[in-house]
Amino acid sequence: MSDIEETEVRGGQGQVLDPETYRDSIGTMEQSGKRKWVFPRKPKGKYTNYRNIVSYVLLLIYFAVPFIKINGNPLILFNVIDREFFIFGQPFYPQDFFILTLGAITSLIFIIIFTMAFGRIFCGWICPQTIFLEFIFRKIDYLIEGDRNKQMKLDRQEWNSEKIWKRSLKWTIFMVISLIITHFMFMYIVGYEEVFRIVSEGPFANPTNFIVMILLTAAFYFVFAWFREQVCTLVCPYGRLQGVLIDKDTINVFYDFKRGENRAKWRKGEDRKAAGKGDCIDCHQCVVVCPTGIDIRDGQQLECVNCTACIDACDEVMEKVGLPKGLIRYATENEIEKETEFKFTGRMKGFAVVLLLLTGFLGYLLTSRAELEAKFIKPAGSTFFVRDGKITNTYNYTFLNKTNEKKIVTIKVIEPKHGEVIYSASSKIPVDRDKISKGTINISFPENEMTLSKQNITIGVYDMKGNLVDSYKTYFEGPFKLQF
């Protein structure tokens, strides 16, 4: 767009469009309720370049993480089926579920604070839906079908040879990419080795896994080939959540209506201020680049994902007509209405304090988590027996090693004193890293020390250096005695 003229809004065939017709052509919904397809123009500019860098880094992380291991453990793994969870190479188990729950609550509060301060920036910059759609699938649209006008022209024309081969090629590539994304998602659940094994054995050897992969691939294809921005505008709960979190002190992508209105077409050499016109030249470039089909000049809207495409488009136009940039920019509503600077509100401070406390408690739980978890359970139906003046109970033990090192432990009775541990095998019990070790022991006490038919005892597990690794409280049974 070398020169911005008064009537420089053109359709796919080069004709001048009526403004109202033009606006309707990029809406996402007709008055009848039928969906309208959004054909956003390919964005370019400073923020688009930044988003490209962020998206490519995130995509690299997504495709690389399944292959990264720490001390032989996956960096990230959420195997719900086998109840195996690894975060940054550290194993977590169902027994640690409360830590993961607290971590999820802490993350939710962080999202709330972040949204109150910076709006929906997550949606436009980090959200997987946006990353995959805008920086993979949409770029394939541009590569095969061309920019906005060419896509609209192709969509309107009959199903001739050009349209058939372009759409067939695009849909085939979409399906292949969806299949790749699905396989990598599976790697986050079962690990890359298992995925490679399933693929090498073929669908007939693993029919259930094959069916699940096909269904998930179809879901990805449906979302990114057809449903697209409707995920953000209709389905995503975060989009609804922002409605109760955002206020006039939240940073969002805003149109400066004080500076922009009254909007009017650009005329060379005109003194717009003297004519009572604002800086907005009504070129609609901010509208045609919007991936959700909204007009940012209508104010803050639920469909806005803060992708900054409108900022780049508007800045480009302002630069060409010699007006200051920033007509559309990151700002708060109060900054535009009252010309006040961004401030950290009391509500934000309150949530920040809660977040700080939760983060500290979460850190304490992670650092104080036992390296080995021990349980001593009496076998069902078992009872005590008395021999040589001693009362003996049988216990099944279960040791879970939560570290990345093999441990050798031994068992001692902490309370009450004089308890004797009788092993079924060696007193030095090996527990491999990230493994469970099970066995049986007998514990005996002198008959004269057991004054109750069911008495509480504490059993300790010690490493070879004599350090207490874990303890477990259980009960010890003995004969019933009358107390006088």
Salt bridges, closest charged atoms under 4 A:
ASP3 OD1 - LYS268 NZ 3.83
GLU5 OE2 - LYS268 NZ 3.71
GLU6 OE2 - ARG267 NH2 2.82
GLU20 OE2 - ARG23 NH1 2.88
ASP96 OD2 - ARG369 NH1 2.84
ASP96 OD1 - LYS402 NZ 2.85
GLU134 OE2 - ARG138 NH2 2.94
ASP141 OD1 - LYS170 NZ 3.37
ASP141 OD2 - ARG228 NH1 2.69
GLU145 OE2 - ARG167 NE 2.80
GLU145 OE2 - LYS170 NZ 3.03
ASP155 OD1 - ARG167 NH2 3.59
GLU162 OE2 - LYS166 NZ 3.09
GLU193 OE2 - LYS69 NZ 2.43
GLU194 OE2 - ARG197 NH2 2.37
GLU201 OE1 - ARG197 NH1 2.78
GLU229 OE2 - ARG35 NH2 3.15
ASP247 OD2 - ARG347 NH2 3.14
ASP256 OD2 - ARG329 NH1 3.07
GLU261 OE2 - ARG263 NH2 3.08
GLU270 OE2 - LYS277 NZ 2.73
ASP279 OD2 - ARG259 NE 2.63
ASP282 OD1 - ARG23 NH2 3.90
ASP282 OD1 - HIS284 NE2 3.47
ASP282 OD1 - ARG297 NH1 2.74
ASP295 OD2 - ARG297 NH2 2.97
GLU316 OE1 - ARG41 NH2 3.83
GLU316 OE2 - LYS44 NZ 3.58
GLU316 OE2 - LYS320 NZ 3.36
GLU319 OE1 - LYS325 NZ 3.86
GLU337 OE1 - LYS248 NZ 3.57
GLU371 OE1 - LYS407 NZ 2.94
GLU373 OE1 - LYS402 NZ 3.01
GLU420 OE1 - LYS390 NZ 2.83
GLU449 OE2 - HIS418 ND1 2.70
